[in-house]
Every structure is written in structure tokens, then in C-alpha cells.
Amino acid sequence: MEYIVINGQKPLHGNVNISGAKNAAVAILPASIAAGDVCVIDNLPQIEDVSNMINAMRSMGVRCEFEDEHTLRVDARNMTGQVLEEKYARNMRASYYFMGAMLGKYGYAEVSRPGGCDLGARPIDYHLKGFTALGATCSQEHGVVKLTAEDGLKGANIYLDCPSVGATINIMMAAVFAEGTTLIENAAKEPHVVDAASFLNKIGAKIYGAGTANIRVKGVESLSGGDYTVLPDPIEAGTYMIAAAITNGDVTVENIIPKHMDSVTSKLKEMGCAITEGDDWIRVCGNNEGLRACEIKTAFYPGFPTDLQPQMTTLLCTAQGTSIVTENVFDARYRYVNEIRRLGAQLKIEGRVAVTKGSCTYTGAEVMATDLRAGAALVLAGLCAKGETVISEVGHLDRGYGRFEEKFRAIGADIKRIKKA
């Protein structure tokens, strides 16, 4: 078993380069199987979710070859099947994107229900309702979702009761090949929704309004191929920004889109961090006099992202005064709390609300990552803790952060990975 070991209380200083966005990459890769020619996808992050996605594509006869460590050549012209086996689907939530891509192009998809981090109820009902509205027949048996559209898909008006990112992208991918025009109302606005739409448009789709609440998709008969660069990862960027604050450091995150970080930047400023921005970078400096408490409410973009809530809550535990965090997206996002309490955090959970006592001094201990972002939160706590912190179940981190220890060591962290029997 692998562990991450951190000796804390070392302020971070320097520059860190942000990788391509996990949540965009795992949508763009399945979308590439709908292409009619070769696609070259650049700025892919070196993470397990991307590796798992590529293995899933290869299992269905898609030819995937790396041109370099971040650039993948995808050729799906001789794809041999539209069935994604359970052993591939169970490792990642984003496996559901194969439903929309295959249903749209081939009129058939068979995908085992997705896995991924356990954050509470994460149904795919909105996805299936969207496919049904487009004319597909959906059935589920023994954990497998089967989708068919024998007479082809037809454009429709689809209203999402919740602006689900996954449902928005999945319906959008299927609708690319639907006859007529599809309107997705109350669509998700996240940057990776825009990135998936931009990729599809690059290879011949006609998608309008991505990034707004109303997305229109005019169906086309076929797509071409093309080159595309994945956008920078705002969650990785936010994690390093919070790391600078929690260690009272001075870190510049590079290769980012600062606009995507507005919700994080505003809260760090409110807490007392000094922040400067450039065209593609943000510099975060801690506060020698201590950080101030604040209130956080997670929300769909452009609100504060749920994927940064554990990291931010970990920081708020160290701030002066009482902070209140409200988790509005996932009902089981607080499963990491017992672990940061082992490090000294003082906070109380009441339903979706966390109340921090503040002015916590973390102390090293043995803890366990319960999911991807929980693992990042434990690393942040360990970075500012007295003594040694040992984190188990670090495979969760590998799903979403590339070269994690290497990047932190480059800015001054005492962090390493070890193996124990």
C-alpha cells in the first residue's frame, strides 16, 4: 500500500504550472469517439481518470496513441463495439459520457452504471430523461444501461430540473447527431461544459450558447477530426492557491484562466490574502497577522465549487473566528471531516452546514483519504501541521492530480510517497 508522508509547517514559495482540466478531459475523450476522422487532444493531465478513460476506449477498438506525455492521437474510425464493460465503468464517474457519444453516433449504447467517488446520491436520471426526450429507448438491468434509437434521434426541448454538468454534456453529445434542433434549458455553465462544446464545434458540431443557461444544438449528419487543447484545471489551481494561504506562503499558479477562479479569489481576499493577477497567472500570498473567518456556500458555476469545499473548509479551520460552510451540491461531501478532526480541526456538522471554531493548530497524525478532494484537503492540513502526517488511500489523489508530490516539492513542501507492506 502507498502512503503520502508530510512534514509540515514549511511555507510554500515559487511557481506551479497547472495541468489540463480533469473534468474537461474526461468529457472530451469520450466525445472524440464521435469524430469521423483523427483527433489530436493536447494538454491532457497525467491522472488515473484519463488513463482509465483511454483504456475504456481501447477496449472498444478505438486506437489511442500518445504523441508526447500530454498529447493523444485518437482514431475511432474502426471502433468495434458500443458496449462499455463494468470493469471500466466502475473506476470513474465520467464513464457515463460514453452513453451520449455512442447513442448519438451509432444509435446504440450499453454502459455499466458509473463508479467514482462516493459523495452521496448521484443519480443519472437527468441524463436518461434527456435521451428519452430525444427519442431513445432506455432500459436498465443488472446495473447495465442500454440505450437504443432505432429510428434515429430527434431534436427536442429539454428542461433540466437541476443544472447538472454531466447531464448537460451527455445530452449535448447525443443531440449533435439528432435531426433538427435541441434546446437544453437550465443547462450547466461550468467551464468544462464550454470546453466540451468547443471541442465538438471544432470537429463540426453546431452548438450555441454553451456557458449560458440555454444551449442550442443543431443536428449534423457527421463530424470530422481536428486538434484541440484542453483548458487548464480550475480545481487544481484552487488547491494550490489554498495551499499558499494555509502555509502562509507566496505561490504563483501559472497556465490558468483567472476568470475561472473568481469565486476562490474573492474568498481568499476576504480572508486577508494578498492576490495579484496576470493574463494567465494568479499570485497568492498569506497573511502574517492571521486569516479572517468567512462564509462559504457551494453552488454551480459561477458559484464556489463543491470540488474545493474540503480544501477551503480545512483552511477555514485555521482562520480567526467562526466560519460557516454550506454544501449545496453533494449530500455526503463531509465524509472527510472525521479525518481532519484527527489532525486537530474543530468543527461541527449539522446536515449540509459545517461550523468551524477557528484558530486551529493542526498536528500530524495518520489519516485516510476518503475521496479525491478529501485527499487534497488532508494534504493541505498536513502541510501546515506540526510534525509528521501520514495519509493512506492516496490512490484517490492520483485520479485527479498529476505529479502531485513533485509539484509540491518544487515549491518547498516536505512531501514524499512511500510503500508499506
N, C-alpha and C positions, 0 to 999 in steps of 0.2 A: 504494500500500500504506500502511496505517496503522500507526503505532508509538506506544507509550507511552514518554514520557521522564520520568525521575525524578531530581531532585537530592536526595540523601539526607541522613541524619544530622539530621533535624528531628523531635524528639519530638512525638507526636500528642497533642492535648488537645481535649476537648469531647465533644459528644453526637452519636451517629449513629443514625438511625432504620432499623430492619431491615425489609426488604420481605417480601412473601409468599413462601412456600417454593417454590422451583423444582420440587423432586421431588414435592410435593403437587399443584401447579398442573397439571403435565403428565400427571397421572393423572386429576384431576378433570375437565379439559376433555374428554378422550375419553369419560369416564363420562357426561357431560351429554348425549351423543347418544342415550343410552338413555332419557332422560326423555320423558314423554308430554305435557309442556307446557313453557312457557318457564322457563329457569333464569337467574338473575342471580348471577354469580360476582364477588365483591369481593376486594380485596387481591391482585390478580394482579400479579406482578412484571413490570417492563418489561425483558424479556430476549428474546433471539433464539429460545430454545426455545419460549416462549409464542407469539411471532409465527408461528413455523413451524407450531406446532400449530393455530393458528387458520386459517392458510392451508390446511392439510390438510383441516380441517373444511369450510371454504368450498368446496373442490374437490369435495366430495361432496354439495353442496347444502344444507349447514347454514347458517342465517342467523346471523351473528355481528356485533353492533353494540356499540361502546363507548359507555357512558353517561358515563364520565369516564376518565381515564388508567389507572385501576386496576380498573374495573368493566365487566364484559362481559355483555351480554344474549345468550343462546344459545337459538335456536329450531330444533330438529331435527325438527319435526313433518312437514316436507315434504322430508326428506332423500331425495336422488335415487339414491344408489348405495352399495354396500358394498364398493367397490374403492378402496384407497389406493395411488396410483401411486408408483413408485420415486423420483421426483424429490422427493417429500415425505418419504418414509420414510428416505432416506439421510442426512438432515440431523440426525436426532435418535434417540437410543436409545429414547425413550419412545413412539415410533410403534407399538410392539408392543401398547400398551394398546387400540388400535382393534380388535385381534383379539377380546379378551374382550367388549368393549362391543357390537360388531356381531354376533358369534356369539350372544350372549345374546338380544339383541332381535330379530334378523332370522333367525337360524339359518344365516347365511352371512357369511363374511368373506374377503376377498382382500387381503393386505397384503404388500408387498415387505419383505424382511428389513431390520431396522433398522440405522441407522448410529450416529453419536455418537462420543465419544472412544475412541481405540484404547488400551485398558488391558489388552490380552491377551484370552484366551479368555472370551467372554461368550455362551455358547450359550443358546438359548431352549428347550432340551429339556424343562425342568420345566414350562414353560407348555403345551407341546404334549401332554405326558403328562397334565396336568390336564384339558385339553379332551377328550382321548380318554376319560379316565375318566368324564367327564360325558356321553359318548355321541356326541361329534363325530368326524367322519372328517377326518383331516389328510393333506395331500399337499404336496410341495414340488417346484417345477420352475422352473429358470432364476431362482433367487433369490426366487421368489414363494411365499408360504404361503397355501394355500387350505383353508378350514375349512367344513364343512357339517354340519348337524344336521337332516336331513330329517324325522326323527320327533320332533324336539324334544330338549332336554337333560334328563337325569335326575340327580337328586341322587346323590352318591357320597361315599365316604370316600377322601380323598386325602392321602397322606403325602409331604411334601417332603423329599428326602434332604438338602437344604440349605435354610435359611430364606431363600429368595430373595424380595426385596422385589417385584420385577417379577412373578414367578410368583404370589405371594400375591395381589396386587391384580388381576392379569389373571383368575385363576381365580375370585376373589370376584365380579368384574363379570359373568362368564358365568353363574355359579351363581345370581345374583339371579333369573334367569328359569327356572331348572331346576325341574322337577317334583320335589317332595319336599325333603329336607334334605341339604345338603352339609356335610361336616366336613373342614376343612383342618387337618391336624396338622403340627407343626413349622413353623408359619407365622411369617413375619417380624413383628417387633414395632415397627418404626420408626414415628415419629410420623406420617409421611405415609401409612402404611398405615391408621392410625387415622383420619386426615383423609379419605382416600378413602371409607372405610366410613361415616364420619359424614355425608358429603355424600350418599351413596346412601341412607342411612337417612332423611335429611331429605326425600328425594323419594319415599319409600315402600318402600324395601327393608327386609328383616328380617335384619340382620347382627348377630351377637352374639359377643363375645369379642375384637374387634379390639384389638390391643395385648398379647395373650397368645399362647401357643403353639398354642392351639386356637381356630379361628374356625368358627362355625356360620352357615350361610346357609339360611334358609327361603325357598324359591322363591315368587315372586309373579307374577301374570299381567301386571301393567303397573306403571309408575311415573308419578308426577305431575311437577310442576315445583316450583320453590322458589328461595329466596335462600340464598346460602352465602358465608361469609368464609373464605378460605384462611389456614391457620396461618402464623405467622412462620417465616422460614428459619433453622434452626439452623446451617447451614453458613456462610451469610453472616455470622451473628452470631459464630461461632467465628473466622472470618477476621479480623474487626475486633478481637476480643479478643486474638488472637495479634499483630496489628499494634501494639496498645498495648504488649504485652510486648517486642516486638523493637525498638521505638524508645524504650524506657524512658519511655513516655508515661503519660497519665491519660485514659482514654476510657470513656464510659458508653454501652453499647449498649442501645437502647430498643425497645419493641414486640417483646418476646421472651417465651418461656416458659422461665424459668430452669431448671426441672426438666430440660428437654431438653438443657441444657448441662452437666449434672453431670460427665460424663467429661472434658470440656475444662477446666472449672473446677477439678476436683481436681488435674489435672496442672499447671496454671498455679500453683496454690497450692504444690504440691510443689516447683516450681522457684523459688519465692520471691516471686511476685507477690502484691500485696495486693488482695483481692477482696471487694467488698460486693454484696449482692443486695437488690432490692426485689421487689414483686409482678410487675412486667413489665420489669425492667431489671437489668443487671449492670455494675458499675464495675470496671475493671481498671487497676491502677497498676503500673508497672515497678519494678525494684529497683536503686537506685543502686550497690549493692555487687556487682551482677552476679547472673545467674541460675544456678541449680544444674542439673546434668545429671539426667536421669531415664530411665526405660524406658517405651516405648510399644508396645502391641500392638493393632493394629486388630482390630475384631470387629463382628459385627452388634449392633444396638441391644439393650441399653443400653451396649455397649462403646464404645471410642473409634472414631469414624467414619473409614473409609478416605478419605472426601472431605476430611478435614482433615489427613491424614497428610503430604502435601507441605509444607503451611504449617507444621506442627509440627516436621517434620524441619529445615526451614530455620531455625526458631527454635533448635532444639537445637544446631545447629552453632555458635551464638554462646555457648552456656552453658559454665560452667566444669566441666571433666571430660568423661568419656566417656559418651555416651548410646547406647542400643541401641533400634532401632526394628524391629519385626517386622510385616510386611504380610501379613495373613492372608486378604484378600479378593480382590485383583486381582494377577495374576502379572506384570503389566507396569507397575505403578504407579511404578516408579523411573526411568522414561524421562526425567524432568526432571533427574536428578542431574548429568548432564554439563553442563547449563546453569548450575546453581548453583555447580558447580565453577569455571566461568569467572569467577564473581564472588568466588571465594576460599574456598568451602566445602571442608572437608577431611573426607571420609567414604569409607568402603569398603562395597561391596555384596557380600554373599555370599548368593546365592539370594534369599530373602524377607527377609533381615536387613540392615539398614544400621547401621553403627557410625560414630559421629561422633567426631572427635578433640576438638572443643570449642574455645572461646575464639577462634573465627574472627572476623576483621575483614573484612567484605565491602568490595569495591572495585568501583566502577561499570565496566560493560563492555556490549557488545552481545550480547544473548541472545535466544532464541526460545522462545515458549510452545509446548509440545508437546501440551497438552490444557488443559481448563478449569481444574482445580485446580493444575496445574503453573504456569499463567499467574499465578494468585493468589500462589503461593509466590515467583515471581520478583519480583512487585511488592513483597512483604514484604521480600525481601532488598535490593531497590533502595531501599526507604525508610530502611534503616539503613546503606546503603553510603556510602563516601567517593566523592564525585564523581558523575558522571552515568551512569545506567543507561538503556539503550535496549532496549525489548522489542518484537520483531516477532511476527507471527501473533496479534495481540491479538483477532481475531475469536472465538477460543476463550473469552475472558473475557466477551464480550457474550452468550454462550449462557446464562450463569448469574448474572451480577452486573449489576444495573441501576444506571445513573448512577454507575458505579464511580469515575471520576476526580472527579466532582462531590462525592461523599460524602467522599472522602479529602481533597480541598482544603478542605472545610468544617471539618476537624479539624486542619488545619495542614500537610498534605503539599504539597510542591512537585512536582506531577504534572500532565502535560498529554498530550494526544493530538495527533499531527501526521500529516500526509500527505506521503509522498515518492513521486516518480515511480518 
